[in-house]
C-alpha cells in the first residue's frame, strides 16, 4: 500500500512539474510552493541581459518593437515566420542585430531606427493645427511640446474653432495611412447647428451629393440622443479641409460648435479638453491593422 502511495506521489510530482512559461505565470501571482516541492520550483539565477550598446547594433525584435509594430515577444514570432527583412534579405535568426545604415522592412513596410511615438490630444478651441505660426498665435504644439523628446507631427488637421481628438506621431507610414481616404478611417463629429436640422435635409446629407465639384460621402448621420434637433452626430472618412462645416453650409445651416469625438477607433474617454496622453500598445497595434 505504502509503495503504491509513494509511486502515486512520484507520478503526481512529475506530472505537475510546470513548463517554463507556467512557472513565470505562477510567479506573477505570488505563488508559494509546497515545502515538499521546493526543488521543483527552485528560483532561477538572475539572467537579465546587459543593456545593449547601440554602436554594436540593435536586436531585430527590439527594432521592430520600437517601430510600434508589436511587442518584442510577438516580434520573435514574426521574425521566425520570415516577416522581417534586412537589406532585402529575410532574417529568421533570433538575436540578429541591426546596424545604423541597415534597411529594415516588416511585411514590406519600411521601418525606422527612431522609436515611434503616438500622442492623443483633446484639442481646445482657438488653437490652430500647425507646427509653428509666424503671426504668434497659439498652436497645438504649445500644448504637447513636452509630451515626448521626439519631434512629432499632427495627423491631419482640425480648424481653429473645432475641438476634439487630434493625434500626433513621428510614424510617417501610419500617418499617411490614417489620412488617406482609401483606408476609410472613421471620424465622428458632434455638430451644434444654428437651427434644427430637418429630416428632409438629414436624408439628403446621408445620400451622396456633389460639393465644390466633388462627390461627398457621409457614412452616417443622426440626431444626438437626448438633445434638441440642433445637435447632430455625423460620421465621415473624408479628409477634405473643413468638410463637415461645408456640408451643413451647403444645406443652409451654420455650425456653431464642432467637436471630433472619435478618430480611427480612438475616443475622448478620460481625456479632458486641453489634455493629452500617449496611446497604449494595443491602440497602436489596432491602428496598424487598419
C-alpha positions as CSV (number, residue, x, y, z in Angstrom):
1,X,0.0,0.0,0.0
2,X,2.8,2.4,1.0
3,X,4.7,1.6,-2.2
4,X,1.6,2.4,-4.2
5,X,1.1,5.7,-2.4
6,X,4.8,6.6,-3.0
7,X,4.5,5.6,-6.6
8,X,1.4,7.7,-7.0
9,X,3.0,10.7,-5.4
10,X,6.0,10.3,-7.6
11,X,3.9,10.3,-10.7
12,X,1.9,13.3,-9.4
13,X,5.0,15.3,-8.7
14,X,6.4,14.6,-12.1
15,X,3.2,15.3,-13.8
16,X,2.7,18.7,-12.0
17,X,6.2,20.0,-12.9
18,X,5.4,23.2,-14.7
19,X,6.8,24.3,-18.1
20,X,8.9,27.4,-18.2
21,X,6.0,29.7,-19.1
22,X,3.8,28.3,-16.4
23,X,6.4,28.9,-13.7
24,X,6.6,32.6,-14.8
25,X,2.8,32.9,-14.6
26,X,2.7,31.4,-11.1
27,X,5.5,33.8,-10.0
28,X,3.4,36.9,-11.1
29,X,0.5,35.6,-9.0
30,X,2.7,35.4,-5.8
31,X,2.8,31.6,-5.9
32,X,4.1,30.0,-2.8
33,X,5.3,26.4,-3.4
34,X,4.5,23.5,-1.1
35,X,7.6,22.6,1.1
36,X,7.6,19.1,-0.4
37,X,8.0,20.6,-3.9
38,X,10.6,23.3,-3.2
39,X,13.2,21.7,-5.5
40,X,10.7,21.6,-8.3
41,X,10.1,25.3,-8.2
42,X,13.6,26.4,-7.4
43,X,14.2,30.1,-8.3
44,X,16.4,30.5,-11.3
45,X,19.5,32.8,-11.1
46,X,19.1,36.3,-12.5
47,X,19.9,36.2,-16.2
48,X,18.8,39.7,-17.1
49,X,20.8,40.7,-20.2
50,X,23.1,43.7,-20.1
51,X,21.9,46.9,-21.8
52,X,22.7,46.8,-25.5
53,X,25.3,49.1,-26.9
54,X,23.6,50.9,-29.8
55,X,27.0,51.2,-31.6
56,X,27.1,47.4,-31.8
57,X,23.6,47.3,-33.3
58,X,20.1,46.8,-32.0
59,X,18.4,43.4,-31.8
60,X,15.9,43.0,-34.6
61,X,13.0,42.2,-32.3
62,X,13.7,45.4,-30.4
63,X,13.9,47.4,-33.6
64,X,10.5,46.1,-34.7
65,X,9.0,46.8,-31.3
66,X,10.4,50.4,-31.3
67,X,8.8,50.9,-34.6
68,X,5.4,50.4,-33.0
69,X,4.6,47.2,-34.9
70,X,4.2,44.8,-31.9
71,X,5.9,43.7,-28.7
72,X,9.4,42.1,-28.6
73,X,7.9,38.7,-27.9
74,X,5.5,38.9,-30.8
75,X,8.3,40.2,-33.0
76,X,10.2,37.0,-32.3
77,X,7.3,35.0,-33.7
78,X,7.1,37.2,-36.8
79,X,10.9,37.0,-37.4
80,X,10.8,33.2,-37.2
81,X,7.9,33.2,-39.7
82,X,10.0,35.3,-42.2
83,X,8.0,38.6,-41.9
84,X,11.2,40.8,-41.5
85,X,13.9,41.6,-44.0
86,X,17.2,43.4,-43.6
87,X,18.8,44.9,-46.7
88,X,16.4,42.8,-48.8
89,X,17.2,39.5,-47.1
90,X,14.7,37.6,-45.0
91,X,16.1,37.2,-41.4
92,X,14.8,34.4,-39.2
93,X,17.8,34.3,-36.8
94,X,16.9,35.1,-33.2
95,X,19.2,37.8,-31.7
96,X,20.2,39.2,-35.1
97,X,21.5,42.8,-34.7
98,X,20.5,45.7,-37.0
99,X,23.2,48.3,-37.8
100,X,22.5,52.0,-38.2
101,X,22.7,52.0,-42.0
102,X,20.6,48.8,-42.5
103,X,17.3,49.0,-44.3
104,X,14.6,47.1,-42.3
105,X,11.2,46.2,-43.6
106,X,8.3,44.4,-42.0
107,X,5.7,42.9,-44.3
108,X,7.2,45.1,-47.0
109,X,6.8,48.4,-44.9
110,X,9.9,50.4,-44.2
111,X,10.8,50.7,-40.5
112,X,12.9,53.4,-38.8
113,X,15.5,53.2,-36.1
114,X,13.9,56.1,-34.3
115,X,11.4,55.0,-31.6
116,X,7.9,55.7,-32.7
117,X,5.7,57.9,-30.5
118,X,2.0,58.3,-30.6
119,X,0.1,61.0,-28.6
120,X,-3.6,61.8,-28.5
121,X,-4.8,65.4,-27.7
122,X,-8.3,66.6,-26.9
123,X,-7.8,69.9,-28.7
124,X,-9.4,73.1,-27.2
125,X,-10.9,75.9,-29.2
126,X,-9.0,78.9,-30.6
127,X,-5.9,76.8,-31.4
128,X,-4.5,76.3,-34.8
129,X,-3.2,72.9,-36.1
130,X,0.3,73.8,-37.3
131,X,3.9,73.3,-36.2
132,X,4.5,77.0,-35.8
133,X,2.8,80.3,-36.6
134,X,4.5,83.4,-38.0
135,X,1.7,85.5,-36.5
136,X,2.4,84.4,-33.0
137,X,-0.9,82.6,-32.5
138,X,-1.2,79.6,-30.1
139,X,-0.8,76.3,-31.8
140,X,-1.5,72.7,-30.8
141,X,2.3,72.2,-30.4
142,X,2.3,74.6,-27.5
143,X,0.3,72.0,-25.5
144,X,2.1,68.8,-26.5
145,X,5.7,70.2,-26.6
146,X,6.7,68.2,-23.5
147,X,4.8,65.0,-24.5
148,X,8.0,63.4,-25.8
149,X,11.6,64.3,-26.7
150,X,11.0,63.0,-30.3
151,X,9.6,65.5,-32.8
152,X,6.0,64.5,-33.5
153,X,3.6,65.9,-36.0
154,X,-0.2,66.3,-36.2
155,X,-2.1,63.6,-38.2
156,X,-4.5,65.7,-40.4
157,X,-5.9,68.9,-39.2
158,X,-8.7,70.5,-37.1
159,X,-9.5,74.1,-37.8
160,X,-9.1,76.8,-35.2
161,X,-12.6,76.6,-33.8
162,X,-13.0,72.8,-34.0
163,X,-12.3,70.9,-30.8
164,X,-11.7,67.2,-30.1
165,X,-9.4,64.4,-31.0
166,X,-6.1,65.1,-32.7
167,X,-3.3,62.6,-33.0
168,X,0.4,63.2,-33.2
169,X,3.2,60.9,-34.3
170,X,6.6,60.6,-35.9
171,X,5.4,57.4,-37.7
172,X,5.1,58.6,-41.3
173,X,3.8,55.4,-42.7
174,X,0.9,55.3,-40.2
175,X,0.1,59.0,-40.6
176,X,-0.1,58.5,-44.3
177,X,-2.5,55.6,-43.9
178,X,-4.7,57.4,-41.4
179,X,-5.1,60.4,-43.7
180,X,-5.7,58.7,-47.0
181,X,-9.4,58.3,-47.8
182,X,-8.9,54.8,-49.4
183,X,-8.4,53.4,-45.9
184,X,-11.8,54.6,-44.8
185,X,-10.6,55.9,-41.4
186,X,-13.8,56.8,-39.5
187,X,-14.2,60.2,-37.8
188,X,-17.2,61.1,-35.8
189,X,-18.2,64.7,-35.1
190,X,-20.8,66.3,-32.8
191,X,-22.1,69.4,-34.6
192,X,-24.2,72.1,-32.9
193,X,-26.2,74.0,-35.6
194,X,-27.8,77.4,-35.6
195,X,-31.2,75.8,-36.2
196,X,-32.9,72.5,-36.2
197,X,-31.9,70.1,-38.9
198,X,-34.9,68.9,-40.8
199,X,-35.4,65.3,-41.6
200,X,-35.5,66.1,-45.3
201,X,-32.1,67.7,-45.2
202,X,-30.7,64.9,-43.0
203,X,-31.8,62.3,-45.6
204,X,-30.3,64.5,-48.4
205,X,-27.0,64.7,-46.5
206,X,-26.9,60.9,-45.9
207,X,-27.1,60.4,-49.7
208,X,-24.2,61.1,-52.0
209,X,-24.1,64.6,-53.3
210,X,-21.8,67.0,-55.2
211,X,-19.9,69.7,-53.3
212,X,-17.4,72.0,-55.0
213,X,-17.3,69.7,-58.0
214,X,-16.5,66.6,-55.9
215,X,-18.7,63.8,-54.6
216,X,-19.3,63.8,-50.8
217,X,-19.8,60.5,-49.0
218,X,-21.3,60.7,-45.5
219,X,-21.1,57.3,-43.7
220,X,-23.8,58.1,-41.1
221,X,-25.8,61.0,-39.7
222,X,-28.3,61.2,-36.8
223,X,-29.6,63.5,-34.1
224,X,-27.8,63.3,-30.8
225,X,-29.9,61.2,-28.4
226,X,-31.5,63.2,-25.6
227,X,-30.7,66.6,-27.3
228,X,-32.6,69.0,-29.5
229,X,-32.5,68.6,-33.2
230,X,-29.8,71.2,-33.5
231,X,-27.4,68.6,-32.1
232,X,-26.2,66.2,-34.8
233,X,-23.7,63.4,-35.0
234,X,-22.0,62.9,-38.4
235,X,-19.6,60.2,-39.4
236,X,-17.3,60.6,-42.4
237,X,-14.0,59.3,-43.7
238,X,-13.1,62.2,-46.0
239,X,-10.1,64.3,-45.2
240,X,-11.1,67.4,-47.1
241,X,-10.5,70.7,-45.4
242,X,-13.4,72.0,-43.2
243,X,-15.6,69.3,-44.9
244,X,-18.2,69.0,-42.1
245,X,-18.8,72.7,-41.9
246,X,-19.1,72.9,-45.7
247,X,-21.6,70.0,-45.7
248,X,-24.0,71.8,-43.4
249,X,-23.4,75.2,-45.1
250,X,-24.3,73.6,-48.4
251,X,-27.8,72.9,-47.0
252,X,-28.2,76.3,-45.3
253,X,-27.0,75.6,-41.8
254,X,-24.2,77.3,-39.8
255,X,-22.1,75.2,-37.5
256,X,-21.9,76.9,-34.1
257,X,-19.7,74.3,-32.4
258,X,-17.9,71.3,-33.8
259,X,-16.2,68.6,-31.7
260,X,-14.5,65.4,-33.0
261,X,-15.4,62.7,-30.6
262,X,-13.9,59.7,-32.4
263,X,-10.9,59.2,-34.7
264,X,-9.8,55.8,-36.1
265,X,-11.4,54.0,-33.1
266,X,-9.8,56.4,-30.5
267,X,-12.2,58.2,-28.1
268,X,-12.1,61.0,-25.7
269,X,-12.8,58.8,-22.7
270,X,-10.9,60.0,-19.6
271,X,-9.2,62.7,-21.7
272,X,-10.3,66.2,-20.6
273,X,-10.2,69.2,-23.0
274,X,-6.7,70.5,-23.4
275,X,-5.1,67.4,-22.1
276,X,-3.1,64.7,-23.9
277,X,-1.9,61.1,-23.3
278,X,0.3,58.5,-25.1
279,X,-1.5,55.8,-27.0
280,X,-1.4,52.3,-25.4
281,X,0.4,49.5,-27.2
282,X,-2.9,47.9,-28.1
283,X,-4.2,51.1,-29.6
284,X,-1.1,51.3,-31.8
285,X,-1.5,47.7,-32.9
286,X,-5.1,48.4,-33.7
287,X,-4.2,51.4,-35.8
288,X,-1.6,49.5,-37.7
289,X,-4.2,46.9,-38.6
290,X,-6.4,49.4,-40.4
